[in-house]
Amino acid sequence: MHVDARILPNGSIIEGDICIIGAGAAGISMALDWKDLKQKVILLEGGGFEYESQIQDLNKGSLSGQKYYPLRSSRLHYFGGTTGHWAGMCAPFDELDFKKRDWVPHSGWPISKKELDPYYAKAQKIYQLGPYNYDLSFWEQQEKNYNALPFNEQVIWNKMWQFCESSRIGQVYADTIKEAKNIHLYTYANATNIVSNEALNKITEVEVKNHEGKNHIVKAKKFILACGTIQNVRLLLASNKQAKRGLGNENDVVGRYFMEHIETSTSDLYLFKDFKTDLYSWPSNPRYTRAELAFTEETQKKHELLNGTLGFLPLKVAKHFKPRMLTWQNEDPRKSADNMFSNWREADKLSKKNPDSETDKAYQLDIRIEQAPNPNSRVTLTSEKDALGVPLPNLNWELTALDKKSIRRLNKLFAQQVGLSGIGRVQIRDWLRDENDDTFPEHTNGGWHHMGATRMNENPKMGVVDRNCKVHGIANLFVAGAACYPTSGAPNPTLTLTALTLRLSDHIKQNFKT
């Protein structure tokens, strides 16, 4: 069932069993998991089904710290959320990502990868991926030319990715959601305030507004924040009429430990001979796999490194690319996307104008690496408010010495392996050569992956939610999605955030049985 909240009588009261705030990857995944059950599900979406500038304005915010993309254009505000510009890259986190690592401050999840595995398998089906199998040996049997580079497997291994054709889940599941009898989707219903009881241990209702001046109340037994990392933080901090520091923020943790993936070019690989393989390339078929080079747990532990991967891009094309951090600086995400894709098309043209046989054996190495959890990398509120009266956020993206050290060392280890294998040589970029320089150039790319800031930890002084994604101290308020991550791993967050959301969904179902 679908209702446009703009046409409801002002002051309408909407009631259900669970209320999911946000209809992006997390919100839609959870709603689908409750389809056809007896409980009434309220799904709130602040926008409609298409991009609208007025709605997108609600994503505005300011920036400080490391150069970042405009907040207005880094996320999408309509049904389907930021999957509207997701490339569909999927891979699970590694077992190491969930462990406490002595060399990574604030690391460690209160759950293990084994606990998420069944939900990863369910998430695969939502995105219409292949089997939940990411072993190279399996995919070598499916493909003809998946030859791996000859590296020491005790140091480097091949991490597989699957790509989904159905990445725009707002389009894929819109009709399913609208036709479900027990799911009540309300569009143009922006949550602006969360109201609790006097003891501040239970949520009683959520206030929603839209640009037409309509104000409504949503009442439910359980409330799930699924509106993205920054918006989740914003809503918790802005709900401060009863809790002066914001809901769940008694220990000043809400908004801290914001994480991104550092995705940037780091070195160039020059092969002595052509190496025939499709393993590391980007095939054109809609459902496909590829690999990036990852570093073993033993290697990371020995050298005290963060977890990251290296991907290949032909140098004859890559040398004409501009950093995404520089091409994606328009407040309008459509114009930023046009700028970026225009540069890519131009790079492809230029690569064909000056054919050089040597460049067929030369590749740019792009790193994709987790950001070390850092309490000073954070989201706060400003005094400026949006059109609905909610304070705008400020993002202070702050990187650390461990981030720079890890990138530098991973590239040196890769260069050593290339030399030992006798296949070529590696030239590391200038900005990584000074061992005493911990700064990052302003063209350092992020992956548009907002994670952390309402992190999971059993200790309320160290996290906002517990192992079941429930906000500490509040019986019926949960957070879904990448906002709960204690660490960010190397892969894109969507597959893992969906698995974590499905695990949360199961937990809430058990609550209804007891």
VOMAR-163497 format. One record per atom (N, C-alpha, C): x, y, z. Coordinates in steps of 0.05 Angstrom, whole numbers, plus 5000, padded with zeros to 4 digits. Example, Ala and Ser with C-alpha at 12.3 -4.5 7.8 and 13.67 -1.06 7.14 Angstrom:
% residues 2
526448865156524649105156526449345156525749555142527349795143525850015157
This chain:
% residues 514
501749765000500050005000501850255000501050444984502650694982500850934988501751115005500351365011502251595008501351804994502852054992502052225016504052265034503452405060502652695055503052805031502353075025499353115024497852895018494952925014493352825039494852735059493452665084492552915099490352895113489553125130491753195150492153445154494253535172493753425200495853325213495653215240494752925240494952785218494152505217495852345236494652135248496151955265496351685249498751595245499351355230500351145251499050915251499850715271500550445258502450305270503250055260504849895282505749665274507349505293510249585293511349615268514149725266514149955247515850145253516250375236519050385226519450365200522150385188522450655176524450805186524851085177527051085156526251105130528151105108527750875090527650925064527150725044529450705024531850655035534150595019534750305020537250225017537949945017537049805043537649925066536849805091533849795095532550015091529650035096528049855078528649845053527249675034527849385040530349315046530949035053529448935077529249105097527749025121524748995115523649185100520849175094520148925078521848855059521448605044521448365062523148365082523348145101520748105117519148315119516648295135514148265116514648255091512448235072510647985078508048025078506047815082505947705110507247835129506947755157504547895169503747825193501347935205501748215216504348285220504848555231504548775210503649005219503349235201505949385201507049425178509649555175509249835163510250035177510250305166513050365155513150435129515750505116515550795108517250965120517251245114519451325095518751465074520751575055520251875053522452025056522252315056521652435029522352295007521852394980519752234966519852244939518052084923519551854910518951804884520251594870522251694849522551954847524452074829525952304843528152384830529752604841528152864840528253014862527053284863528953464878529553694867531453874879530653964907528154024910527154124937527653914958527153654952527653444971530653404975532153414953535053374955536353584973535153824974536254034991536353955020534753755028534753665056537353515063538953455043541553325048543853525051543253775050545353975052546853955079549254065079550854075103553554205098555054245118557754375115559954165120562354245113564654065114566954195129568654025141571154115153573053865151575553915157577453685157578453625128578953365123579853275096577753355075578653445052576853525031574853295025572253375021570253175016568253274996566553084987564453154967562353324981560953504966558653644978556653454990555753505014553853315026551253295011550453514998547953514983548053314960550453264949550553084925551952824931552552764957553852514963551852284969549352354974547252164978544852244962542952054957540552114942538152084960536252264957533952284975531352234961530951974954528351884944528251584947525951464940525551174945527751014931529150854946531450704936534050824946533951084955536251214966538651214948541051184959543451214944544150974927542550764928542850554908542250664880541150904879540651034854543151104838545451124852547951154837550050954847549150724855550950504864551850344840554350264839555450114817554849814819553649724842552949444845555149254854557349364864559549204873558949074899559348804901558648654925560848464933561548464958563348274969562948274999563148045013562848045042565348155055565048235080567448305096569048045102571548075109573247855117572847785146573547545154573447475182575047665200577347755190579047935204577648195211575848285194574548545198572948555224571948325233570348315257571948275282574548225279576148165303577248425315577948395341579348605355582348585346583348805334586148805325587749005343589748905356591249065375592449315362593049295336594349525322592349725310589749655312587649835302585949935325586350175335584750275357581750265352580250195372577250195371576249985351577849775345576849565327575449355342574049175328572748945340569648975340568348785328565448775328564448585351562148635362561048445382559748195369559848185343558947945329561147855309560947605300562947495282561847475254563547425235562647385207560847135205561546935221559946685220556946745227556546935245553747005252552347145229553947285211552747425189552447255164553847035162553846875138551046805127549246705145546546645134545146885122545647115133544347355124545747475099548347425096549647485071548247325048547747075054546446905033543747015025542247105045539547225039539847495024541947645031542347895017543047854988544547634982545247574954542647554937540547434949538147394934536647654929536747834949535448104945536648244921539348224918540648364896540948184871539747954872539647774849542447704839544247654859546947574853547147274849549547184843550046894841550146774869551246534871551346394896553146544917552546494942554246614963556846464965558546514945561146374944563046574932565046644947567046844938569846734937570046464933572646334930573546334901575946414896577046414869576846144856577345924871577345654859574545594847572445694860569745644849569345794823570146044822569746214798571546144775573846024782575645924761574245704744572445554757570945344743568645464726567845704732565645834717566645984693569046084694570146254674572646124661573146204636575246064620578046194625578146444630580746574630581246734656580846594679581346714705584046634715586146714702588846654711589746864732590746764755591546944776594447014773595147254781597947334781599547164801602047094794603646904810604947014835603247074855604347184879604346984901605847034922605946864945603346874960601846654961599246644973599246695003601646675015601846735044601847045049602147195027602247485029599847615015599247524991597147644975595147434966592647504966590547314956588647474939586947334924585147454905582347464917581447714923578847754935576847794912574847624912572847634890570547834896569547944875567248124876565048014857562548044865560347994847558948264842557948304818556548544811553648484804551848644815548948594810547848774789546148654773544748804752542548964764541448874787539149004800540049194822542049364817543049544838541049764845539349844827537350054832534949924846535249854871533049694884530549854888530650114887528150274888526450214864527650184841526150114817525349814817527049644826526549354826524249284844524049414868522149324888519849524894519649734878517549934883514749804882514249654861511549534858511049324880513149164887512848964907512049094934513449304941512749444966509949564965509249694943506649824941504349624941504849384931502749184929502549014954504449024972504448854996502148955015500548775024498248845040499048955068501148855079501848935107503949145108505049235085507049445084505649705075505849915091504550165086506850375081507350425056509450615048508250895047509551075062508751365061511051515049510551635026512551815013512052095022514052265019514052545028513352555058514552385073514152365102516952375115517952605119520652645131520452645162521852455174522052455203523652685213522552845231523953085240524453085270523052905285523452905314522552635324524152525343523452265356522652335385520252245393519252315420519352065437520352095462520551875480518751925505518651725522517151755547518951925566517851985590519252155608521852025618521951765620524351625629526451605608525851685584527651675561528551385554526951185561527750915555525850775535524050925524522250815504521151035485521150975459520151165440517151135438515751355438512751345437511751425409513151605395512251685369514451835354514051865328515752015311514152225296515252475295513952685281514952705253513152725233513952745205512752995193514353105174513453355160514053335130512853515115513653545087513453845079514253905055514354175046511654305042509554145042506754245039505654345065507254335086506454425113504854225129504753975119503253775134505053655156503853615180505253495202503653255211504953025214503652775222505152645244503752455257504952305280504952005272507151875277507351585273507751455299506051255305506251105330506750805323508550675338509150395332510350275357510550005356511849865379514849865376515849855352518749865347519350075325521550215329522350415309525250345300525650365273528250295262529150535245531450645253532650865237534250735214533450795189534750685166535050895144535651145152535751365133538551455126540551275130543251335123544851435146547451405146549151465168548851755178549251945161549152225169546352305178544252215164541552285171540652155197541651905202541051775228542151945251544652025248545952185268544452445272543752575250542452825251539752815266538252605261535652575274535952515303537852345311538352295339539152545354541052695343541952935357539853155357538253175336536253385335533853325353533553075361531352995379532253055408532453305414533653395439531853555457529253545452527353685469527253565497527553295497527453155523530253075532531852965514534652895520536353125509537453295526538753535517541053485497542453265500544753205483543853045458541352985457540352815435539952525445538152385431537552105439539951925436540451755456542651565454545351685457545451935466548052085465548952165493548252015513549152075540552252085543553551915526556451895528557852045505556452215491557652375469558952195448557551985440558651805420557151835393554651925394553151955370554552155351555052065327556452235307559352185305560552065326563452005325564051755310566651725302567651495287566351465259565851695247564951695219567251575202566451395184568451265167567651275138569651285121569451265092571451065082571150975057573350825045575151025030577650995034579651145019580051004993579351124971579551004944581051194926583551124921585251314906587551164892588651284871590851164857593451194874595050974874597350964892599950894878599850754855602250664842601650574814603750514798603450414771605050154769603849964755605049704751605949684721608449614717609449574690610349284687608849134671609448844666611548814645613348614648615348554628614048424603612048264608610648124586607648154590606148114569603148104571602447874589600447924607599347704623596447674617595747454603593047414593591147324616589347494623587347424643585047614642582647504649580347674652579647714682581247604699580547604728580347884740582048064731582248334743580848544726579548464705578348664686575348704693574148894678571348954682569748864657568848614657567348514633564748664629563648634606561248784599558648644605558748374610556248234615555048324642552348324644550948444667551448314694551848054694552447914719555247794717557047904732559847814728561347844754563847744753565547754776568247864768569847954787572548034782574048004809576648044808578148024833579848274837580448334862582448524869584448384888586748494890588848374906588548464935588448264953588148324981590648204996590948285021593248205037592248025060593647805064592847605084592747725112591247585129591047675157593847665170595447465164598147455175599847695167599647775142601148005132600248255146597648295148596648535161597548545191597448315204598248305232601248365235602848245218605748275219606648565215605348695197606148975190604249185202602249095218600449275232599049455212597449335194596249485172593149465174591949655161589049655156588449465133585949385130585149205109584449355083585749285061585149415036585749235012584849324989585249174965586349354943587649234923588749384900587349284875586349474859585149404834586749524811586249414787587849484763586149654744587449854732586150014711588350064690587850014664589850064643590950344646593550374647594750634651594250824628593950714603593550884580590851034582588950924598586451064604586651224630587751094650587751214677589351474678591451504662593051744663591551994655589251954642587652184634585252234653585052064673582852094693583552324712581552474719581752664741580652534766581752604790580752484815577752544818576252344827573452374831572852594851574652634871574252844891574253124878575453144854575453404841573253434820572453214808570253234788567553224800567253114825564653104838564453314860564453574851564253794870561853974865560053894847557654044844555553964864554054144875551954084895549753914883549453924857547353764844548653494836547653264847548953014841548852934812546853034798546552974769548853114754549353364761551553504747554253404755554653324780557153194788557552934773555452774770555652524755556452584726555152784714555752854687558752934684559753094703562553174703564452934704563852744722565552514725565452334700563052274690562852094667563952224642563752494640564852634617567852604617569052624641571952594643572752304635571252104644571851834637571651784607569651894594569351864565571651994550572452234560574652374547577252214551577652094574580051934579580151694560577851574555577751344537578551434509577451664500578151764473581151824471582251954491585052034490586851784490586051574503587651324505587851194477585851244460585851124433587251294412587751544419589051724399591951674396593251594418596151544418596751254426596251074407596750784414599650734420600150584441602850524449602750234460604150054446603949774454604849734482606749894492607649864519605449914540603650094534601650154554599649924558599649724540597949494544599049314566601449374575602649224597603049404622601749634622601949814644599249874657599249874684596649904698596950094721594950254725594750414750593650234772594750254795593750114819592050304835589550224840587750384857587150234882587550364905587050234930584250294940583150094953580550124967581050014995581050195015581950115041580150235063579950085085578350175107579650415120578050585133579050805148579250725177581450785190581650715219579550865235578150725253576150865270577451085285576151325284577351565295575051725308575051765334572951915347572752205338574952315326574852595317573852615288573452395275572152395249569152375255567752595252565052595264563052775250560552725256558252885247557153035271556853295268555553465288553353635276551853765292549753945282550754235282549654385263550254675261547854835270548055095271545855265278543855305255544755245231543055285207541055055205538655115196536554915194535554885165534454645159533354605133530454715131529154675109526454785105524354675124524954435136523154305154523854355183525954525188526654605215528654425229529854235214531854055226534654175223536254185244538954295241540654145220542154295204543854175184546454055197547553845185549953725196552553855186554653805201557353865192558853595193560253535171561953295171564853385173566253285193569053325196570453055190571253025165572552775157575552795164576452625183579152645193580552385190582752375175584352135171586652135191587951905194590051875214592651775202594751775218597351675210597251375202595551225216595250945209594150905181592351075173591251065145593451095125595051305128597251365109599351145110600151055134602150845137601250595123598750515126597750275115597750275084596950505073596950525044599850515033601550655046604450655037605550365039605150235061606349975066605149765048602449775043601249575025602349594997602849844988603949874961606849774960608349814981611149714982611149414982609349294998609149004998608448894971606549024958605748944931608148964912609649184913611949214896614048994901614448924926616248704932615348444920612748384921611748134909612048134879611648364867611948384838614948334831616748444846619548394841620348104845619347984867620047704873618947514852616647584841615347414821616647444793618147654789619547704764617747784741615447904747613547974726613748264718615048434734615148714727616248884749615549144748616449334767614049514775614349644798612249824808613450094815612050304806612850574813610750694832611550754856609750854876609551154873607051264877606551554873608151724893608751964884610452144900609252194928606552224930605352304956605652084977606551844970606851634989609751584997611651724986614451654989615651745015614751975026615952085050614851935074616451785088615551625111614551805134615452055135614652235157612252405150611152375127608852535118606252375122604652455141602052315147599652445135600152665119597852815108596952685082594552755073593452655048592952885030593452855004592853064984589853114983589153354974586253414974584753254952586153134933584852984913584352694922584852624947584352364958581352294956580652084943577852014939576651864962574151924968572451744984570751584966569451384977567751204960564851274960564051504972561251574977560051364996561651255014560851045032560851155061558451225071558251335097557751115117559651085136559450865156560150965183559350805203559950875231558151095241558951235261557651465273555351395292554251155289552451035310553450755314555950725320557350465319556350265340556850015334555949795350558149725371557349715396559249635418557549575442558249365456556749285480557049485503559149645502559649845522558350115513556350215527555050465519556950705517559250685531561250905529562850895503562750675489564250635465562550605440559950585443558250545420555450645426553850675404551150775406549150555407549750325393547850105393549249855403547749655412548849405422549149205399549648955405550148755384547748695367545348775377542948735361541949005349543749195348543149455335541049615350540549555375538749715392540249945405539150175404540350405417540550355447542850395459543250345487541350505504539950375522538150505541535450565531534850505506532150545494531150285484528950195495527949915491527049855462526050055448524749995423525750165399528250265402529450425380531950285370532050235343534250085331535350245308537750185300539050305277539750085257539050125232539749935211541750065192543549895181545249985160548150025168549750145151552550185155553250365178551350515188551850695210552750535235552050275236552650105259555549995258556850015236559549885233561549995253562849815268565149905285567649955268568049785247570149825228568949795200570349895180569049925153569949725133571849545139572649355119573649485093574149315073574949425047572749435026570749245027568749245006566749475009565349524987563049704988561149615009559749795023558249715047555549585042554449595018551649525014550949235021552549045012551948765018551948715048554048825061554248775090552048915106551449165098549349305112546649175109546249045086543748905081543648645098545848505100546048265117545548345146546848555155546448645183543648725188542348855169539548935171537748685173538248485157536648245158536948095185539348115196539747995222538148155243538148415242536548585259533648515256532748475231529948405225529148155240530847955239530347705253530147745283531847915294531847965323529148095331528248285315525648425321523348225319523448045299521347845297521247675322523547605333523547445357522347605380522747865381521448025401518448015401517347995377514447985374513347715382515047505382514147235390514047195420515747355434515947325463513947505477
